[in-house]
Structures are given as C-alpha cells and as structure tokens.
C-alpha cells in the first residue's frame, strides 16, 4: 500500500510514500516494545521534559505545520494555525498536569487503609483521521506518553507529511527510539498490529464502520479501545434567542473546517416563531463565503479534503433529494478547479429520508422547524449520534434545562467552543465511547490498581 499526498485546492499530486513492508512493521513494534521497558521506569518529571519540549517546538513552528495541513487537506491557513496552536496547548497541558491526574487516590475502607494507583499498560496503537491531522495526534500523544505508555500510529493515507512531521516533532523534542512511531501500513497490517500481544490498547478516530470493525477485533482479544466515530449535532434556537449574537455561531459551527468536523453543528432546529428570521440571516451570512486559495488569509471558503469526499457528499445530497428533501441553498460542486462544494442548506427532511439519520461530513446544513421547546428536544434526541449539541436563548436557566434533556456527551450554551484541553471530549450512541482530553482523557489506557493494607484475621 502507498500513501498519496494530493492538494485538494488544485488536484496537484504532491508526493507518494511507500508503505511499510512486514519486516519494517515488525522492526517498529520491536522498537516500541524495547522503548516501553525503559520509558515505564521514567518519572513523570522526566517524561514531562519531552512532552513539554514538543509543545514548545510546535508553538515555535506554527506556520511550518499549518502549511502542511493546508496543502494536504485544504484547511484554510488561519484554521490550520489555530489547530497547531491548540495541539501545542494540549501537549503543554498534559506535561503540566498528568502527574496530578494519575496521583494515588486515597480510599477509606472500614478496616486498614487503601488507595488506587495508576500504572501504564504498554504499547497503544492509535488509528487517526485526516480532518485534524495534528489535533488527533496531540490528544493521544500528550496524555499517553506522559502516563508512561508508548505509541504506534496509523494516520490517514491522505495526510502522510503531516503524520511524519508530528513524529519528527517528538524526535526533535528528545523522544527515544520507539516512543512514538508513525506507521505507513495497510488495513491488513493494521489488523496484525491489533492482534499483536505487545499492543495493549486501541483508540480510533474515524467512521462508524471502521469503529465497529476495529472495536470488534480488539474486543475479541479483550483489549481496551476508545472510539470517536462521528456526530450529527443539533443546534437548537429558542424563540427568545438574540439572533445578532447567535448567527455567527451556526456559520462557524457548520463551516469550520469546511464542515468536516465530527462535532460540527449539522441539524439546525429552530422554533417556528423565529425560524424565518433565523433562516434569512443564516443564508445571508453563508452567502458571504466565497471560495479561494486556502493559503490566502483572505479566503473564507476552502476546498474539501479530497475529491472522493466531495463526490460522496454530492451523491448523498442527490439521494436525499430523491426522497423529498428541498434544497434551500447550494447543493452542487463549485464550478472551478479543485474539490470545492457549494454551501448547502436542506429542508423538509422527514424521518423516512436517509438524510434524516445520516452524517453529512461537509458544508451541508439540515434545517428543521418546530413549534415548542419539547419538540426541539425530541428532535435533537432522534438521532443515531450523540456527540455534541448547542442551545441558544437569552434565558440561561432555560438553556440549562434543555441541555440536561439532550442525549449527548457535550452540550454548549450560547456557544460551540470545545477547544480547551481541560474539557473532556466524547459522546454516546453511534458516536462511540470513551473520553479524550481533560482529566478523563489520561485515564483511558492506564490500569487502576487497588492497593489495600490491613492487619486482620482471615475469615473462618
């Protein structure tokens, strides 16, 4: 298998990377295993030096990393810089806080004393997605390397230079051989890595289908896994929302990263009394986005990540229309070179339409009108996904009430800002399971060991 890097802005083939042979893969796993034997004996402070240095280098080389992402997947340059900075923040966060998160926890049994302690488990095999080529890596590398595990990583086949750049970052920061290894491997080789007894855990960011396959394989051999698989987040607008303050959020929430975000706002559920005004302002704001070169800071609309992604999205829209969906805006590819998709709004999406339960991974918004708050909550919950969601109203108490009744892993009140290393990220239903970031993110692949001390007679 080879990995091809293609610029979606103009279709230019950048470079082909040859995949690992089986002997190369075995050498990588052996190196990781050897590294773990020494890395696990390092103190938190010693590990922190490397993770903190990686954060420092990432912040110092923002443009270098950002331009790679813009070239490879079309992310607008200002968004790419934001991702690089956030990734550096994540590394710095765990360098500073991991020891506190994994400190022994005192318990209070009836007799004697006890505590819970955290111990590392070994090699973690990470399978990651292309839409945030550094953030996906930082949110596993920061916590797991600091915890004392080592990583082998299969990144998406369309972002090999980004994957290689992150590996070089860790090496430049002083990582010993085998601490963090980028694997250019096939799906069949990926199965071999999961099956390998030296590998102890498997986090994945990707599609529901990929998650089911990898979770099932890991589960067969009783290895812990973490699945981050996608979303169809509801954006609820109640009748007293301040539209002047609200409208910039659905634009950002749907169009950030050209809509190629698992926790993007995808289903816009608006109370009928305010729906016409919301739709008018929403369409006007979206219409201001014009396609252009993603390297140009003035560009407001970049290409999608790959031609194949654009073709799949167009096919999805055609299927929705064939089942009765109405296109309020867009619906076609942009007539220009590159993988550009028109900003699209779909309405009249009925429950029997395949679009109702699908995830649209691109600049496509689904618009729904509801009459009352309870109907908005019910519609928000009528989804196979449960990652995030948001609710907008001037009444914060009302917002909190609605948020409490929506079945997701994250709810945002009058915002959609998940970009904080301290905030646990994750959801329920077909989103997957587990949490990344925050205190919870470092607990996913560590052994929580009970230690009890007591002088007591054995039962008769």
C-alpha positions in Angstrom: 0.0 0.0 0.0 1.2 3.5 -0.8 0.2 6.8 0.7 -0.5 9.7 -1.7 -0.5 13.3 -0.8 -2.7 15.4 -3.1 -3.5 19.1 -2.8 -7.4 19.4 -3.0 -7.2 23.0 -3.9 -5.8 22.2 -7.4 -5.6 18.4 -7.6 -1.8 18.6 -7.7 -0.1 15.3 -6.7 2.5 16.3 -4.1 4.2 13.0 -3.2 3.8 9.3 -2.9 5.1 7.5 0.2 5.7 3.8 0.1 4.0 1.7 2.8 5.8 -0.4 5.3 6.9 -3.9 4.5 6.0 -6.6 7.1 9.7 -6.7 8.3 9.6 -2.9 8.7 6.4 -3.2 10.7 7.9 -5.8 13.0 11.0 -3.7 13.5 8.8 -0.8 14.5 6.9 -2.9 17.0 10.1 -4.4 18.4 11.5 -0.9 18.9 8.3 0.3 20.6 8.4 -2.7 22.9 12.0 -2.1 23.8 11.4 1.6 24.5 8.5 0.8 26.8 10.7 -1.3 29.0 12.8 1.8 29.8 10.1 4.5 29.4 7.9 3.0 32.0 10.7 3.5 34.6 11.0 7.2 33.9 9.5 9.6 36.4 6.6 11.9 35.4 9.1 14.8 35.6 11.4 13.1 33.1 8.6 12.3 30.7 7.3 15.9 31.1 10.6 17.3 29.7 10.0 15.7 26.3 6.2 16.4 26.1 6.7 20.0 27.1 9.6 20.4 24.6 7.3 19.1 21.9 4.7 21.7 22.9 7.3 24.4 22.8 8.6 23.4 19.4 5.0 23.1 18.0 4.2 26.6 19.1 7.5 27.9 17.6 6.8 26.3 14.2 3.1 27.1 13.8 3.5 28.2 10.1 5.5 25.1 9.2 2.9 22.7 10.5 -0.1 24.8 9.3 1.1 25.0 5.7 1.5 21.2 5.5 -2.2 20.8 6.6 -3.4 23.4 4.2 -1.5 21.8 1.3 -2.6 18.3 2.1 -6.3 18.6 3.1 -7.3 22.2 2.1 -7.8 23.5 5.6 -7.8 27.3 5.5 -4.5 28.7 6.8 -5.9 30.6 9.7 -7.8 27.4 10.8 -4.7 25.4 10.4 -2.7 27.7 12.6 -5.4 27.5 15.2 -5.2 23.7 15.1 -1.5 23.7 15.5 -1.6 26.1 18.5 -4.4 24.1 20.1 -2.3 20.9 19.6 0.7 22.5 21.3 -1.6 23.6 24.1 -2.8 20.0 24.6 0.8 18.8 24.9 1.7 21.5 27.3 -1.4 20.8 29.4 -0.5 17.2 30.0 3.1 17.9 30.5 2.0 20.1 33.4 -1.0 18.2 34.8 -0.6 14.5 34.1 1.2 13.6 37.4 -1.6 15.2 39.3 -4.3 13.3 37.3 -2.5 10.0 38.0 -1.6 10.6 41.6 -2.7 7.8 44.1 -6.2 8.3 45.3 -6.8 7.6 49.0 -9.8 5.4 49.9 -11.4 4.9 53.3 -12.2 1.2 53.9 -13.8 0.1 57.2 -10.5 -1.7 58.2 -7.0 -0.6 57.4 -6.1 1.8 54.6 -6.3 1.6 50.8 -5.6 3.6 47.7 -6.0 3.4 44.0 -2.8 3.8 41.9 -2.4 4.2 38.2 0.0 2.1 36.2 0.8 2.1 32.5 -0.1 -0.8 30.2 2.3 -0.8 27.2 2.1 -0.1 23.5 -1.0 1.8 22.4 -2.0 1.5 18.7 -3.7 4.7 17.5 -5.7 4.9 14.3 -6.4 8.5 13.5 -8.4 10.6 11.0 -7.3 13.3 8.5 -9.7 16.2 9.4 -7.5 17.4 12.2 -4.1 15.9 11.3 -2.3 17.3 14.4 -5.0 17.6 17.0 -6.0 14.0 16.6 -2.4 13.0 17.4 -1.8 15.5 20.2 -4.8 14.4 22.2 -3.4 10.8 22.3 0.3 11.7 22.5 0.0 14.2 25.3 -1.8 12.0 27.8 -0.5 8.6 26.9 3.2 9.4 26.6 3.1 11.3 29.9 1.3 8.4 31.5 4.2 6.1 30.5 2.7 4.3 27.5 4.3 4.3 24.1 2.5 4.9 20.8 2.4 3.4 17.3 0.2 5.4 15.0 -1.6 4.7 11.7 -2.7 8.1 10.4 -5.0 8.6 7.4 -3.5 7.8 4.0 -4.1 11.3 2.6 -2.0 13.2 5.1 1.3 11.4 5.3 3.6 14.5 5.5 1.5 15.8 8.5 1.9 12.4 10.2 5.6 12.3 9.5 6.0 15.9 10.7 4.4 15.1 14.1 6.7 12.1 14.5 9.7 14.3 13.7 8.5 16.8 16.3 8.7 14.2 19.1 12.1 13.1 17.9 13.3 16.7 17.9 11.9 17.0 21.4 14.2 14.2 22.6 11.9 11.2 22.3 13.9 7.9 22.4 13.6 5.5 19.5 10.3 3.7 19.7 8.5 6.2 21.9 6.3 7.5 19.1 6.3 5.7 15.7 4.3 6.7 12.6 3.3 3.5 10.7 2.6 3.7 6.9 0.6 0.5 6.8 -2.3 -1.2 5.1 -5.6 -2.2 6.7 -4.5 -5.8 6.8 -1.3 -4.8 8.6 -3.4 -2.7 10.9 -5.3 -5.9 11.9 -1.9 -7.6 12.6 -1.0 -4.7 15.0 -4.2 -5.0 16.9 -3.7 -8.8 17.2 -0.1 -8.4 18.4 0.2 -9.3 22.1 2.7 -6.4 22.7 -0.1 -4.0 21.8 -2.4 -3.3 24.8 -4.9 -0.7 23.7 -6.5 0.8 20.6 -8.0 4.3 20.3 -9.6 5.2 16.9 -11.0 8.3 15.3 -12.9 7.6 12.1 -16.1 6.3 10.6 -18.8 4.2 12.3 -17.9 1.3 10.0 -14.2 1.5 10.9 -15.0 1.8 14.6 -17.2 -1.3 14.6 -14.6 -3.3 12.8 -11.7 -2.3 15.0 -13.6 -2.4 18.2 -14.9 -5.9 17.4 -11.3 -7.1 16.6 -9.9 -5.6 19.8 -12.8 -6.9 21.8 -12.3 -10.4 20.6 -8.9 -10.4 22.3 -10.1 -8.3 25.3 -8.1 -5.2 24.6 -9.4 -1.8 25.7 -10.4 0.6 23.0 -11.7 4.1 22.6 -13.9 5.0 19.7 -14.5 8.6 18.3 -16.7 8.0 15.3 -18.7 11.0 14.2 -21.8 13.1 15.0 -24.8 14.9 13.8 -25.0 17.7 16.4 -28.2 19.6 17.0 -28.1 23.4 17.0 -31.3 24.5 18.9 -32.5 28.1 18.6 -35.3 29.0 21.0 -37.8 31.8 20.4 -36.0 34.4 22.6 -32.5 34.0 21.1 -30.6 37.1 20.2 -30.1 36.5 16.5 -27.4 39.1 16.1 -25.3 37.3 18.6 -26.4 33.8 17.6 -26.0 33.8 13.8 -22.1 33.9 13.8 -22.2 30.6 15.7 -24.1 28.5 13.2 -21.9 29.8 10.4 -18.8 28.9 12.3 -20.3 25.7 13.7 -21.3 24.4 10.2 -18.5 25.8 8.1 -15.4 25.4 10.3 -13.0 23.1 8.5 -15.5 23.1 5.6 -17.9 21.2 7.8 -15.6 18.2 8.1 -15.8 18.0 11.8 -17.4 15.3 14.0 -18.7 17.9 16.5 -19.9 20.4 13.9 -23.4 21.8 14.0 -25.3 19.8 11.4 -29.0 19.8 12.3 -30.5 23.3 12.9 -33.6 23.0 15.0 -35.4 26.4 15.2 -38.7 27.3 16.9 -41.2 28.3 14.3 -41.8 31.8 15.6 -38.2 32.8 14.9 -37.4 30.4 12.1 -38.0 32.7 9.1 -35.7 35.4 10.6 -33.1 32.9 11.5 -33.1 31.3 8.1 -32.9 34.7 6.3 -29.9 35.8 8.4 -28.3 32.4 8.2 -28.5 32.2 4.4 -27.2 35.8 4.1 -24.2 35.1 6.3 -23.3 31.8 4.5 -23.6 33.6 1.1 -20.7 35.9 2.1 -18.3 32.9 2.0 -16.5 32.7 -1.3 -14.1 30.0 -2.5 -10.5 30.7 -2.9 -6.9 29.6 -2.2 -6.7 28.2 1.4 -3.2 29.6 1.7 -4.6 33.1 1.3 -5.7 34.6 4.7 -8.5 36.5 3.0 -10.2 33.3 1.7 -13.4 32.5 3.5 -14.2 29.1 1.9 -11.6 26.4 1.2 -11.9 23.1 -0.7 -13.0 19.8 0.8 -10.2 17.4 1.9 -10.3 15.1 -1.1 -12.1 14.7 -4.4 -13.5 11.4 -3.3 -15.1 13.1 -0.2 -16.8 15.7 -2.4 -18.1 13.1 -4.8 -19.5 11.1 -1.9 -21.2 14.2 -0.4 -22.8 15.1 -3.8 -24.2 11.5 -4.1 -25.6 11.8 -0.5 -27.4 15.0 -1.4 -28.8 13.5 -4.6 -30.2 10.6 -2.6 -31.8 13.0 -0.1 -33.4 15.0 -2.8 -34.7 11.8 -4.5 -36.6 11.1 -1.2 -38.2 14.5 -1.0 -35.6 16.9 0.6 -35.8 20.5 -0.6 -32.6 22.4 -1.4 -32.8 25.9 0.1 -29.3 26.9 -0.9 -26.3 25.3 -2.9 -26.4 21.6 -3.5 -23.7 21.4 -6.2 -19.9 21.5 -6.6 -18.4 24.9 -7.3 -17.6 25.4 -11.0 -13.9 25.9 -10.6 -10.8 23.7 -10.3 -10.3 21.9 -7.0 -12.6 20.0 -4.7 -15.0 22.8 -3.8 -18.5 22.3 -2.6 -21.3 24.9 -2.5 -22.5 25.8 0.9 -25.8 23.9 1.2 -29.0 24.0 3.2 -31.5 21.2 3.1 -35.1 21.4 4.4 -38.2 19.1 4.6 -36.0 16.3 5.9 -38.6 13.7 7.0 -37.8 10.7 9.3 -38.1 8.2 6.4 -35.5 10.0 4.4 -32.0 8.5 4.6 -30.7 12.1 5.2 -32.5 12.2 8.5 -30.1 9.8 10.2 -27.0 10.4 8.1 -24.0 12.4 8.9 -23.1 15.0 6.3 -19.4 15.4 6.5 -19.1 18.7 4.6 -20.7 22.1 4.2 -24.3 20.9 4.3 -26.8 22.1 6.9 -30.2 20.4 7.7 -32.9 22.9 8.7 -35.9 21.9 10.8 -38.8 24.0 12.2 -40.5 23.0 15.5 -43.4 24.6 17.4 -42.3 24.2 21.0 -39.3 23.5 23.2 -40.2 19.9 23.9 -40.4 19.2 20.2 -36.9 20.6 19.7 -35.6 18.3 22.4 -37.3 15.3 21.0 -36.0 16.0 17.5 -32.5 16.6 18.8 -32.6 13.2 20.6 -34.0 11.4 17.5 -30.5 10.7 16.2 -28.2 7.7 16.0 -25.4 10.0 17.1 -24.8 11.7 20.4 -21.6 13.7 20.4 -22.4 17.3 21.0 -25.1 19.9 20.7 -25.9 23.5 21.5 -28.8 25.6 22.6 -29.3 29.4 22.2 -31.6 31.6 24.2 -31.3 34.7 26.4 -32.6 32.7 29.4 -29.6 30.7 30.7 -31.8 28.7 33.1 -33.9 27.6 30.2 -30.8 26.7 28.2 -29.5 24.6 31.1 -32.9 22.8 31.3 -32.8 22.0 27.6 -29.2 20.9 27.7 -29.9 18.5 30.5 -32.5 16.7 28.4 -30.5 16.3 25.2 -28.8 12.9 25.0 -25.2 13.8 24.1 -21.7 13.7 25.6 -21.4 17.5 25.3 -23.8 20.5 25.3 -22.9 24.1 24.7 -25.0 27.0 25.9 -24.9 30.1 23.7 -21.6 28.9 22.2 -20.0 25.9 20.5 -16.4 26.1 21.8 -14.9 22.7 22.6 -11.3 23.9 22.0 -10.0 23.7 25.6 -7.5 21.0 26.7 -9.2 20.8 30.1 -12.7 19.9 28.6 -13.3 16.1 28.2 -14.4 15.3 24.6 -16.7 12.4 23.7 -20.2 11.2 23.4 -22.7 8.3 23.3 -24.7 6.2 20.8 -23.0 5.7 17.4 -20.5 8.4 18.3 -18.6 5.7 20.1 -17.3 5.6 23.7 -14.6 6.9 25.9 -13.3 10.4 26.6 -10.3 12.3 25.4 -8.7 15.5 26.9 -9.1 16.7 30.4 -8.6 14.5 33.5 -10.7 11.7 31.9 -8.6 11.6 28.7 -5.5 10.3 30.5 -7.4 7.5 32.4 -8.4 5.6 29.2 -5.4 3.4 28.9 -4.0 3.0 32.4 -4.5 0.3 34.9 -6.4 1.5 38.0 -4.9 -0.7 40.7 -6.4 -1.2 44.2 -3.8 -1.5 47.0 -5.2 -2.3 50.5 -3.2 -2.6 53.7 -4.8 -4.2 56.7 -3.8 -6.5 59.6 -6.8 -8.7 60.0 -7.7 -12.4 60.6 -8.8 -14.5 57.6 -12.4 -15.5 57.6 -13.2 -18.7 59.4 
